[in-house]
Amino acid sequence: MASFTRRDFIKSALIGIGAATVSVSLTGCGSSGSKDIASNDFTVAFDHGVASGDPLSDKVILWTRVTPQGNPSSVALTLQVSESQDFGVLLQSHQLVAQAKNDYTVKVDLSDLSANSQYFYRFVTTETHSPIGRCKTLPVNDVNQVKLAVMSCANYPAGYFHVYAEAAKRNDLDAVLHLGDYIYEYGMGGYATDNAMQMGRGLESDNAEEIISLDDYRLRYAKYRTDPGLQALHANTPFIAVWDDHEVCNDSYLDGAENHNEGEGEYSDRKLAALQAYYEWMPVRPMVKGQLESLYRKFEFGDLLSLYMLDTRHESRAKSLDYQNYVDPLSGQLDITGFQADLTAPTQQLLGLEQLTWLTDNMKTSSAKWQVLGQQVLMTKMMIPAELLMSLANPSAQMSAQLSELAQIKTRLLAGDPTLTVQEKARVDFTAPYNLDAWDGYPIEREVILQTAKAANKNLVVVAGDTHNAWSGKLCNTKGEVCGYEYATASVSSPGLEHYLQLSDEQALQFAEVLTLLVDDLEYANIHQRGYLTLNISKEKIESEWVFVDTVQQEQFESHSKQQELLL
């Protein structure tokens, strides 16, 4: 008899969640009369707005959450869809039911739509209606341009969601790629909550502790979705989203997490609750119906780009390595041989064989001009001088002088200075991965992806979140060949490297400049500002733009941008 693994349990337990998504088609036309509008014998409100997501050329997910008076088992709603914002003529209306067992959330998979078309939608009852949402389907065939926004890491108590609000002002986006950490599991008094009460960003008293149960996760999503900037962006632009770790808990992997501790129950129970709440509250469609733990999937923008949304967290990730486990407690020396053996072991997987094979097979057969990977963690090799790695683990006032010394040595090395000593060269040549939780901790699968892109002559672009900082870099294989490029977005509100290192803005600018010098594959860094990234993709080039806000701690803010261009 085959064994029934924890993974099998979660997948089987999640199958029932699919019933929360209703598939409907747009066929025929209708008037905007009220005779077929749903009615209830209690009042309802739409406190959490509307959202669209996972657009295809003929489909899109539409979402809302209704807040009823009392605790009815269900709420009757009518979905109205029109090509005009005034809903003068309806393409179709559909009768729906929001059920208490799904936290009163409703997801509709609207089909039979026209490609590259804009639609307006709302959910109504006889006494009220939701905000109006705007969605757009994907283009087909010969496509000249696509513009995507990239975001991640929005922590409600850490600051205002100005980044969402700023992006919501735009009407030129085809989709928002949200790369995870849509919510955070921490309670008040924990990570990044220091100024929450002064800003009016505290968590509700019934949800102020670390979240573990299904009700906890539902309440946390409900709090985040009251934010006006987030509501405005969801109503304006379809999301293509994937989870990272904080949708469950910090530094999660297949069977556990750094922030799941003794006394918090079985990790599988917590993961099941977290993923159920995610599917209820997010406008996402699973890759395979009934396999709701698997969220990796593909989107085609005609002949211009194939977009692969990957899961580097909950699908198959092995626990990341920790340098501390390879340090001899007596000598203090690092067991480099043992570390390298474990780092390159077949079991050190980030995607897992099934997802990796799916990705490489699709990349090889894709006829699109660009292959774009939407995923969570940095793929660029962040190899920094080993002595700097030690300093980052224990920041001190001496680090500034150390950075200056290393920068001078690297500058002389690049200039071919013959007076450099062996010891000086060793200080910048002896490097180590900065973050083993990113692709640097899973190099074998990264090499497979890069070699696949190189061998198939594909134009590979990777987008990443997770770090709270903005980056761009070259993606080089073990031979040093450039196989693609990566762009990483800053966070929506979570503090960046400047907070951890206690750097002023001026010091952070200097630190970022030194990093781009010391890390061979790194081309740009901003470690002190919150923001989002846009990619303007054409057949000849990709224009990237980071949009930064000057504060998330004050209600008033200003924005500025930084552009780069990648030519074919």
C-alpha positions in Angstrom: 0.0 0.0 0.0 1.4 3.4 -1.0 2.2 5.8 1.8 0.0 8.9 2.3 2.3 11.8 2.7 1.6 15.2 4.3 1.7 16.7 0.9 -1.0 14.3 -0.3 -3.1 15.2 2.7 -2.9 18.9 1.9 -3.7 18.4 -1.7 -6.7 16.2 -1.0 -8.0 18.5 1.7 -7.8 21.5 -0.6 -9.8 19.9 -3.4 -13.1 21.1 -2.0 -12.0 24.8 -2.2 -12.5 24.7 -5.9 -16.3 24.7 -5.4 -15.9 28.4 -4.4 -15.2 29.4 -8.0 -18.2 29.5 -10.4 -17.6 29.2 -14.1 -20.0 31.4 -16.2 -20.0 32.5 -19.9 -20.8 35.7 -21.6 -23.4 34.9 -24.2 -26.1 37.2 -25.5 -27.1 40.7 -24.3 -29.4 42.1 -21.7 -30.7 45.4 -20.4 -29.8 47.1 -17.2 -33.2 46.6 -15.7 -33.6 45.6 -12.1 -36.1 42.7 -12.4 -33.4 40.0 -12.3 -31.3 41.7 -9.6 -30.7 39.6 -6.4 -32.5 40.5 -3.2 -31.9 39.7 0.4 -34.0 40.3 3.6 -30.9 41.8 5.3 -28.5 44.6 4.5 -25.2 43.9 2.8 -22.0 45.9 2.1 -19.0 45.5 -0.1 -16.3 46.6 2.4 -13.5 44.8 0.6 -14.0 46.0 -2.9 -13.7 44.0 -6.1 -10.8 42.4 -8.0 -10.0 40.6 -11.2 -7.1 38.2 -12.0 -5.5 35.5 -14.0 -6.6 37.0 -17.3 -6.5 34.8 -20.4 -7.4 35.7 -24.0 -11.0 34.5 -23.4 -11.3 34.3 -19.6 -10.8 36.3 -16.4 -11.4 35.7 -12.7 -13.8 38.2 -11.0 -13.9 38.5 -7.2 -15.7 40.2 -4.4 -16.4 39.7 -0.7 -19.8 40.7 0.7 -20.3 41.8 4.3 -23.8 40.9 5.4 -25.8 42.0 8.4 -25.9 39.1 10.9 -24.5 35.7 10.0 -26.7 34.3 7.2 -25.6 31.0 5.6 -25.6 32.7 2.1 -26.1 36.0 0.3 -27.7 36.4 -3.1 -25.8 38.6 -5.6 -26.0 39.5 -9.2 -22.9 40.0 -11.4 -23.2 42.5 -14.1 -20.7 42.8 -17.0 -20.6 45.6 -19.6 -18.3 47.2 -22.1 -19.2 50.6 -20.8 -18.6 52.0 -17.3 -22.2 53.3 -17.1 -23.6 49.8 -17.6 -26.1 51.2 -20.1 -26.1 47.8 -21.9 -25.2 44.6 -20.2 -23.4 41.9 -22.0 -24.8 39.5 -19.4 -25.8 39.2 -15.8 -25.4 36.2 -13.5 -27.1 35.1 -10.3 -24.5 34.2 -7.6 -24.4 33.1 -4.0 -21.8 34.1 -1.5 -21.6 31.5 1.2 -20.5 31.7 4.8 -18.4 28.6 4.4 -16.3 30.5 1.9 -16.0 33.6 4.2 -18.7 35.3 1.9 -16.1 35.5 -0.9 -17.2 35.0 -4.5 -15.0 34.0 -7.4 -16.3 33.8 -11.0 -14.3 32.4 -13.9 -15.9 34.4 -16.7 -15.4 32.8 -20.1 -16.1 33.3 -23.8 -14.6 36.8 -23.8 -13.0 38.6 -26.7 -9.2 38.9 -26.7 -7.4 42.1 -25.8 -10.7 43.6 -24.6 -11.7 45.8 -21.7 -14.8 45.0 -19.6 -16.4 46.6 -16.6 -18.1 44.6 -13.8 -19.9 45.0 -10.5 -21.8 42.9 -8.0 -25.3 44.2 -7.1 -28.3 43.6 -5.0 -31.6 45.5 -5.1 -30.4 47.9 -2.4 -26.7 48.4 -3.2 -23.8 47.6 -5.5 -20.1 47.0 -5.2 -17.5 49.4 -6.6 -17.0 49.1 -10.3 -14.1 47.0 -11.5 -12.2 47.2 -14.8 -10.6 44.1 -16.3 -8.8 43.3 -19.5 -8.2 40.0 -21.4 -4.8 39.1 -22.9 -3.9 39.8 -26.5 -3.3 37.1 -29.2 -1.3 36.6 -32.3 0.9 39.6 -33.4 1.4 41.6 -30.2 3.7 44.7 -30.3 3.7 45.9 -26.7 2.8 44.8 -23.2 3.2 46.7 -19.9 3.4 44.9 -16.6 3.7 46.2 -13.0 5.6 44.1 -10.5 5.0 44.2 -6.7 5.6 42.3 -3.6 6.0 42.5 0.2 3.1 44.6 1.6 3.1 44.8 5.4 0.0 46.6 6.7 1.4 47.8 10.1 4.8 48.7 8.5 3.4 51.7 6.6 0.9 53.1 4.2 0.3 51.3 0.9 1.2 54.4 -1.2 2.8 52.1 -3.7 -0.5 50.5 -4.5 -2.2 53.9 -4.6 0.4 55.3 -7.0 0.1 52.3 -9.4 -3.7 52.6 -9.3 -3.5 56.0 -11.0 -2.2 54.3 -14.2 -4.3 53.2 -17.1 -1.5 51.8 -19.2 -1.0 48.5 -17.4 -2.0 45.1 -18.9 -1.6 43.3 -15.5 0.0 43.5 -12.1 2.3 40.7 -11.2 2.2 40.3 -7.5 5.1 38.1 -6.4 4.0 37.3 -2.9 4.0 38.4 0.7 0.6 39.9 0.1 0.0 39.6 3.8 2.2 39.0 6.8 1.5 36.6 9.6 3.1 38.5 12.5 1.2 40.0 15.3 1.4 43.4 16.8 4.7 43.9 18.7 6.4 41.8 16.1 8.2 42.5 12.9 7.8 46.1 11.5 5.0 47.1 13.8 6.9 49.8 15.7 5.0 52.8 14.4 1.7 51.1 13.4 -0.4 52.7 16.1 0.8 56.2 15.4 0.0 55.7 11.7 -3.4 54.2 12.4 -2.2 50.9 10.9 -2.6 48.7 13.9 -4.3 45.3 13.6 -7.7 44.7 15.1 -7.9 43.3 18.6 -9.3 40.0 17.4 -6.5 39.5 15.0 -3.5 41.2 16.7 -1.6 38.0 17.5 0.4 35.8 15.1 -2.1 34.1 12.8 -2.4 30.3 12.7 -6.0 29.2 12.2 -8.2 29.6 9.2 -10.2 32.3 10.9 -7.0 34.1 11.7 -5.9 34.2 8.1 -9.3 35.3 6.9 -9.4 38.2 9.3 -5.9 39.3 8.2 -6.8 39.3 4.5 -10.0 41.3 5.5 -7.9 43.9 7.2 -5.5 44.3 4.3 -8.3 44.6 1.8 -9.8 47.6 3.6 -6.8 49.6 2.4 -8.1 52.2 -0.2 -4.9 52.0 -2.3 -5.0 48.3 -2.6 -8.8 48.3 -3.3 -8.2 50.9 -6.1 -5.5 48.9 -7.8 -7.5 45.7 -7.7 -10.5 47.5 -9.2 -8.4 49.0 -11.9 -6.0 46.3 -13.1 -6.1 42.5 -13.2 -3.6 40.7 -10.9 -1.5 37.7 -11.8 -0.4 36.6 -8.3 1.6 33.9 -6.6 2.3 33.4 -3.0 5.6 33.6 -1.1 6.4 32.6 2.5 4.4 35.1 4.6 1.1 34.0 3.2 1.8 31.0 5.5 4.7 32.0 7.7 8.3 33.3 7.5 10.9 31.2 5.5 8.5 28.4 4.7 9.5 25.3 2.8 7.7 22.1 1.8 7.3 20.6 5.3 8.0 23.5 7.7 9.0 27.0 8.3 11.3 29.1 10.4 8.3 30.9 12.1 6.3 27.7 12.8 7.3 26.8 16.4 6.5 24.4 19.2 3.0 25.0 20.5 1.6 26.2 17.2 0.2 22.8 16.1 0.9 20.7 13.1 2.5 22.7 10.2 0.3 20.9 7.7 -2.8 22.2 9.4 -1.5 25.7 9.4 -0.5 25.5 5.8 -3.9 24.1 4.8 -5.6 27.0 6.6 -3.4 29.6 5.0 -3.7 28.3 1.4 -7.5 28.0 1.8 -7.7 31.6 2.9 -5.5 32.6 0.0 -7.7 30.9 -2.6 -10.8 32.5 -1.0 -9.4 36.0 -1.0 -7.3 36.1 -4.1 -8.4 36.2 -7.8 -6.3 33.2 -8.8 -7.0 30.1 -10.8 -5.1 26.8 -10.0 -3.1 25.2 -12.8 -4.9 22.0 -12.5 -8.5 21.9 -11.1 -8.5 20.0 -7.8 -4.8 20.5 -7.2 -5.0 23.8 -5.3 -1.6 23.5 -3.6 0.0 23.9 -7.1 -0.1 27.5 -8.2 2.6 27.6 -10.9 1.0 28.4 -14.3 1.5 30.0 -17.7 0.1 33.1 -19.4 0.6 33.8 -23.1 0.7 37.4 -24.5 0.4 36.5 -28.2 3.8 36.1 -29.9 5.5 38.6 -27.6 6.0 36.9 -24.3 5.3 33.7 -22.4 4.9 34.4 -18.7 5.6 31.6 -16.2 4.5 32.2 -12.6 6.5 29.9 -10.4 6.2 28.6 -6.9 9.6 28.7 -5.1 8.0 28.2 -1.6 5.3 25.6 -1.0 5.5 23.3 -4.0 8.7 21.4 -3.4 11.3 23.7 -1.7 13.9 21.9 0.5 14.9 23.7 3.7 17.6 26.3 3.0 21.1 25.7 4.2 22.5 27.7 7.1 26.2 28.6 7.3 26.1 28.1 11.1 25.6 24.4 10.6 29.0 24.2 8.8 31.1 26.1 11.3 33.4 24.1 13.6 32.6 25.3 17.1 36.2 24.8 18.2 38.2 26.3 15.3 35.5 28.6 13.9 36.4 27.4 10.4 33.8 26.8 7.7 33.5 23.2 6.4 33.6 24.3 2.8 33.7 20.8 1.4 30.6 19.7 3.3 28.8 22.9 2.5 29.4 22.6 -1.2 28.4 19.0 -1.2 25.0 19.8 0.5 24.5 22.9 -1.7 24.8 20.9 -4.9 23.0 17.7 -3.7 20.1 16.5 -5.8 17.7 16.9 -2.8 18.4 20.7 -2.6 15.5 21.6 -4.8 13.6 24.9 -5.1 11.1 24.1 -7.8 11.1 20.3 -7.7 11.4 18.0 -10.7 7.8 18.2 -11.8 7.7 22.1 -11.9 11.2 22.4 -13.3 10.4 19.9 -16.1 7.1 21.8 -16.8 9.1 25.1 -17.0 11.9 23.9 -19.2 9.6 22.0 -21.6 7.4 25.0 -22.1 10.4 27.4 -22.5 11.9 25.1 -25.2 8.7 24.9 -27.2 7.5 28.5 -26.8 7.6 30.7 -29.9 7.2 33.9 -28.0 10.0 36.6 -28.3 10.5 36.8 -24.5 10.4 34.1 -21.8 9.5 35.9 -18.5 9.7 34.1 -15.1 7.5 35.7 -12.4 8.8 34.3 -9.1 9.7 35.2 -5.6 13.4 35.1 -4.8 16.6 36.6 -6.4 18.1 34.5 -9.2 21.1 36.7 -9.8 24.3 35.4 -8.2 24.9 37.6 -5.2 28.4 36.5 -4.5 29.9 39.0 -2.0 33.3 39.0 -0.3 33.2 36.5 2.5 34.5 39.0 5.1 31.6 41.3 4.2 29.2 38.4 4.7 30.5 38.1 8.2 30.0 41.8 8.8 26.4 41.7 7.5 25.6 39.0 10.0 26.8 41.3 12.8 26.6 45.0 11.5 28.9 47.5 13.3 30.2 51.0 12.9 33.4 49.5 11.3 31.5 48.2 8.3 31.7 51.6 6.5 35.5 51.6 6.6 35.5 47.9 5.5 33.3 48.7 2.5 35.6 51.6 1.5 38.6 49.3 1.6 37.0 46.6 -0.4 35.7 49.0 -3.0 39.2 50.5 -3.4 40.7 47.0 -3.8 38.1 45.9 -6.4 38.6 49.2 -8.3 42.3 48.6 -8.5 41.8 44.9 -9.5 39.5 45.9 -12.3 42.1 48.5 -13.5 44.8 45.8 -13.5 46.9 47.4 -10.8 50.1 45.3 -10.6 50.8 46.4 -7.0 47.9 44.5 -5.5 49.1 41.9 -3.0 47.9 38.3 -2.9 46.2 39.1 0.4 44.3 42.1 -1.1 43.1 40.1 -4.1 41.9 37.3 -1.8 39.8 39.8 0.1 37.6 40.5 -2.9 38.1 37.2 -4.8 37.0 34.9 -1.9 33.3 35.3 -2.2 30.2 33.5 -0.8 26.4 33.6 -1.5 24.8 36.4 0.4 21.3 34.7 0.8 20.9 31.0 0.9 17.1 31.4 1.0 17.3 32.7 -2.6 18.4 30.8 -5.8 22.1 31.0 -4.5 21.0 28.3 -2.1 19.7 26.1 -4.9 22.3 26.5 -7.7 21.6 23.2 -9.6 18.1 24.0 -10.6 19.1 27.6 -11.5 21.8 26.2 -13.8 19.3 23.9 -15.5 17.1 26.9 -16.3 19.9 29.1 -17.5 21.4 26.3 -19.7 18.0 25.6 -21.2 17.5 29.3 -22.1 21.0 29.4 -23.6 20.8 26.2 -25.6 17.4 27.1 -27.0 18.5 30.7 -27.8 15.7 32.2 -25.7 15.4 35.8 -24.4 15.1 35.1 -20.7 13.9 37.7 -18.2 13.3 37.0 -14.5 11.4 39.2 -12.1 11.7 38.8 -8.3 10.4 40.2 -5.1 11.1 39.0 -1.5 14.1 41.2 -0.6 12.3 44.5 -0.1 14.9 46.2 -2.3 15.2 47.0 -6.0 17.9 45.2 -8.0 18.9 44.3 -11.5 21.5 41.9 -12.7 22.9 39.5 -15.3 22.0 35.9 -15.1 25.2 34.0 -15.8 25.8 30.2 -16.0 28.7 28.4 -14.5 30.8 29.2 -17.6 30.2 32.9 -17.1 28.0 33.2 -20.1 25.1 35.7 -19.9 21.9 33.7 -20.3 19.3 36.3 -19.2 18.6 39.3 -17.0 16.8 39.8 -13.7 14.7 42.7 -12.4 13.6 42.8 -8.7 11.0 45.1 -7.3 11.3 47.0 -4.0 8.6 46.3 -1.4 5.3 48.0 -1.0 5.9 48.8 2.7 8.2 46.3 4.3 11.5 47.8 5.4 14.6 47.1 3.4 18.3 46.5 3.9 18.8 50.1 5.1 16.6 49.3 8.2 18.4 46.1 9.1 21.8 47.9 8.7 20.6 51.1 10.3 21.8 53.2 7.4 20.9 56.8 6.6 19.6 57.5 3.1 23.1 58.8 2.1 24.8 55.8 3.6 22.3 53.5 1.8 23.1 55.1 -1.5 26.8 54.6 -0.9 26.3 51.0 0.2 24.3 50.2 -2.9 27.0 51.7 -5.2 29.7 49.6 -3.5 27.5 46.5 -3.8 27.2 46.9 -7.6 31.0 47.2 -7.7 31.7 44.2 -5.5 29.1 41.8 -6.9 30.1 41.0 -10.4 26.6 40.2 -11.8 24.8 43.0 -10.1 24.1 46.1 -12.2 21.7 48.2 -10.1 20.6 48.4 -6.5 18.3 50.6 -4.4 18.2 49.3 -0.8 16.4 52.2 1.0 13.2 53.0 -0.8 9.8 51.4 -1.2 8.2 51.1 -4.7 7.2 49.0 -7.6 8.6 48.0 -11.0 7.2 48.3 -14.5 8.3 46.4 -17.6 7.4 47.9 -20.9 8.0 45.0 -23.3 8.2 45.2 -27.1 9.8 43.0 -29.7 13.0 45.0 -29.8 13.6 45.8 -26.1 12.3 45.8 -22.5 12.2 49.1 -20.7 12.3 48.8 -17.0 11.2 51.5 -14.6 11.3 51.5 -10.8 8.8 53.9 -9.3 9.8 54.8 -5.7 7.8 56.7 -3.0 9.8 58.8 -0.6 8.0 57.6 2.5 5.5 55.0 3.7 5.5 56.4 7.3 3.7 59.7 6.4 0.3 60.2 4.8 1.7 62.6 2.3 4.3 61.3 -0.2 6.1 62.0 -3.4 7.3 59.6 -6.1 10.2 59.4 -8.6 11.5 56.8 -11.0 14.6 55.1 -12.3 14.7 53.7 -15.8 16.8 51.0 -17.5 16.7 49.5 -21.1 17.4 46.0 -22.3 17.9 45.7 -26.0 17.9 42.5 -28.0 
